[in-house]
Amino acid sequence: MNEQPPAPPPVANLEFKAALLLLLLVLLLAGSVLYVMYARGVFEATQRLVLVADDSEGVTVGMDMTFSGFPIGRVRRIELAEDGVAHIVIDVPKKDARWLRESSVFTLVRGLVGNVAIRAYSGILADPPLPDGAVRRVLVGDATAEIPQLVAATRELVRNLTALSGADSALTATLGNVQATTERLKGRHGALGVLLGNDDDAKKLIAALDRTNALLARVDGLAARVDGVVARADAQVFGPEGVMPETRAAIVQLNATLADARKTLQQADRLLVEAQAVAANARVASADLGTLRAEVEASLRKVEHLVNEINRKWPFARDTELKLR
Amino acid sequence: MRSRRGALADLGQSVLRWFAGWSRILHLGALLLVLALSPSSYTRANRAAMAQHIVLGTAPILLWYTLLSSLLGLVLIRIVVVTAASYGLSRFALQMVVRVLVLELIPLTAAIFVALRVGLPDGRELARMRQRGELDALRQRGLDPLRHEVLPRVLAGAFAVLMLAAVAGVVTLVLAYLTVHGFTLGGLGRYTRTVGQVFSPAVTLIFTIKTFLFALAVSLIPVASALFDLPRGRVRTSAELQALVRLFLVMLLIEAASLVGNYY
């Protein structure tokens, strides 16, 4: 135990090497700190987006919001608002914010094993960009939440199917009826028996059909006789001794009569012209009569004037009254 | 009856001795912390001693530890990535690699490596010096052995742990990136994002505190065990081995506390 431990060999440039090691450690630590700060987005200018969800279960601080599979935002904080809904505060770097528009839709999707993903969808990239501090409702798509409903619906379906396929179900009865119907289809009266329900009616229908056939045969004979009548009528009307040639001769005679009548009318026209000439002469004569009357009136006025003159020139008579004795 | 009372007394005495041992270690740690923070400890002679201990303690093991941890890390990364891919969970493989290797395994293995290669030899050296009376000789010359012999060793041990953990951590991060994405820079953005998700503020704080506590325990406990006649009890192990057991107990507690802090 008492042997002298071997003295360590002197190290060249001891202080320098020690300083180098210290520097290396400081550089490593500072670099790591800076890298982690960069990785956590400390140096990025961000804008805030608040997603409102009824249930924030599964969402953790630091998880990503993705757009087309690319992370464009981080959950910075999750808080319970006064109205009882969850507010998921997301930091979106300014350079990635251009993917978010006014019309963007945000979904919170839960997978079957409970993993949660927040996704953004921008249908119209020409819309105005999403402002800082925007509050949006997040659409929740929960795969596991559908399962109980699905199970309930399936159970209902299975119950209905069981009721349908039961021995006393309507479907079975219908199938039985269909089977009976096909049996009767294969029977003596076939589909007719199925339609009428019993064999008696089918027989009646067949008898009616037979009688209809006989009736049709008689109608055929009747039609042949009608044909003969029509042929005879044709001969009487249009034949050489028929009605039509005689009618044509009568029409010729009628034309001749009409020509005579036209001639008579022309003579009447001429008479009328002469009568008009007589009337014109009479009108001239009446115009002369007017002149004559005017002359008579003028002679009368001269006579009256003469009488008045005599009355004025008659010196003995004081009264102007002319007494014709 | 007497034997039972004697057994009880023995038990009480051993419990007291246990507490006394730990309180001495804590007291020494506090003293060294004060010395490390006082500028008068960094005289020229002391600086030279510190430089010697730092270079001789860290430089020889740095390369070896980095190589070994890289090899182990590569194997583990490969296993995790391949297994995760076979379950269709490769999204989570990278997170798991970073968590398991960088956060948990590397600080622990670095601390164990330094404890075996630096801490325990330092403790043995100090114990020999004490047995030969060199420390008392220093004290008689008016020099504080705590300041001139113990403090440089403790600081060098702590430095070695931090250095090894930092280098191996960075190397492992690079290896993980290369294993997952290959020799291309295309996946750097996504990888950085994953690392950022793992190193949340709480996790980073716990990781830092844990690494510092490891460094302190590894450098302090073997030295403290060497400086004092720690109670041996009836155990038959040597003082060195007992210091190692003590050290591993403390490291286990630190690791457990960090796990509780991270995952509860």
Chai-1 contact restraints between the chains, C-beta under 6 A:
chainA,res_idxA,chainB,res_idxB,connection_type,confidence,min_distance_angstrom,max_distance_angstrom,comment,restraint_id
A,V11,B,V55,contact,1.0,0.0,6.0,A-B,restraint_1
A,L14,B,A51,contact,1.0,0.0,6.0,A-B,restraint_2
A,L14,B,Q52,contact,1.0,0.0,6.0,A-B,restraint_3
A,L14,B,V55,contact,1.0,0.0,6.0,A-B,restraint_4
A,E15,B,A51,contact,1.0,0.0,6.0,A-B,restraint_5
A,K17,B,V55,contact,1.0,0.0,6.0,A-B,restraint_6
A,A18,B,A51,contact,1.0,0.0,6.0,A-B,restraint_7
A,A18,B,I54,contact,1.0,0.0,6.0,A-B,restraint_8
A,A18,B,V55,contact,1.0,0.0,6.0,A-B,restraint_9
A,L21,B,I54,contact,1.0,0.0,6.0,A-B,restraint_10
A,L21,B,T58,contact,1.0,0.0,6.0,A-B,restraint_11
A,L25,B,M163,contact,1.0,0.0,6.0,A-B,restraint_12
A,L28,B,A166,contact,1.0,0.0,6.0,A-B,restraint_13
A,V36,B,F199,contact,1.0,0.0,6.0,A-B,restraint_14
A,A39,B,T192,contact,1.0,0.0,6.0,A-B,restraint_15
A,A39,B,V195,contact,1.0,0.0,6.0,A-B,restraint_16
A,A39,B,G196,contact,1.0,0.0,6.0,A-B,restraint_17
A,R40,B,G196,contact,1.0,0.0,6.0,A-B,restraint_18
A,G62,B,Q197,contact,1.0,0.0,6.0,A-B,restraint_19
A,G62,B,S200,contact,1.0,0.0,6.0,A-B,restraint_20
A,P71,B,R193,contact,1.0,0.0,6.0,A-B,restraint_21
